[in-house]
Amino acid sequence: MKTDRNHPAYPCMPTQDNLGRVVALIPGFSKYEEVLLRILCAKENSGAYNTISNESLFRDSIILADLFFDKLNSKKDEPNNTPIIEI
């Protein structure tokens, strides 16, 4: 399963405002930034890191985010093995 870490985490869709104008929202975080933020928040809430020195917290979070995407991209797509139930 190939996932580009630089694609938007939540792709935006054009919408219409109250005056009928088409508005395209800014996409926001990339997938990598979203995963990194979630890992960072979870590690910070665990209380295992000293809040004075955040360097190790950021470094460990970056390493885990990189491992996450490496593992995700190394997975092969599973073949379609959906059983067919005949009535």
Summary of the structure (lengths in Angstrom):
residues: 87
radius of gyration: 19.5
end to end distance: 33.6
largest distance: 64.8
contacts: 163
relative contact order: 0.16
helix: 41%
strand: 7%
